[in-house]
Amino acid sequence: MTDAEAGNNTVEQIEQHHRPVVDSYLSLLILISITFFLLATVDFGTLGSVRTEVAQVAVSLVTAMMLMLALAASAAKRRTLRIAAAISVVTIAGAFIATLTDQAAHPGILWLLLVATAPIIVMRRIAQHETVTTETVLGAVCAYLLIALAFSYAFLALDRPDNLFFGTAEPSTAYPYFSLVTITTLGYGDLNPVTELGRILSGSEAVLGSVFLVIGVARLVSLWTRDAEPRRRGLLRRRDSESTEE
């Protein structure tokens, strides 16, 4: 058996193992949207409210579900899923303990590493699609939003009392908004990064978002064009044959 055949067999085994959820990018997009909504409405720095503390744990649970679905939908290897599950359990437990001890349940570095890995795995899966389908397009949208989510966690991780990301204290709900504004190159108005590393990361996200759109759209268009050409030729041949018969 050649290396190529062995690799294909491995991919087929992984896809068969995750067949119920492979390429379920519509479900993933819904979970990503819910995650963004929760992150934009629940302040991780707020203490004293039982409702807020419960919401903070809920955000961790939804984020874990979203990330696990992202990996499973992209046919990630079992080892990757086990590592992601372990990180999710540790992070959720940390958020739960933080609520019990009246501490701010800020997302940790483990969340950042896991969220940053998700769009790479999703894009790798999309690149394996031989034809453009609805799930292919939805997968590209999911990867784009996951990049924004990863940078949101990165910005939040940089915010420290002695080195505020925006120069003034802002709630954690500002970071998903700021990340989306950055990756879409909408332009800053009410919030601006003041730290050097924050500015570098913000610029990097803007460039990455633009490059993603250019390369991602080009990839989808090339696949669509390749698939559409045989159909177009078949339609022309059918019309020619019908004209000849007449």
Secondary structure as GFF3:
##gff-version 3
##sequence-region A 1 246
A	DSSP	alpha_helix	3	17	.	.	.	ID=ss1
A	DSSP	alpha_helix	25	41	.	.	.	ID=ss2
A	DSSP	alpha_helix	50	73	.	.	.	ID=ss3
A	DSSP	alpha_helix	78	100	.	.	.	ID=ss4
A	DSSP	alpha_helix	109	127	.	.	.	ID=ss5
A	DSSP	alpha_helix	134	158	.	.	.	ID=ss6
A	DSSP	alpha_helix	174	183	.	.	.	ID=ss7
A	DSSP	alpha_helix	196	245	.	.	.	ID=ss8
###
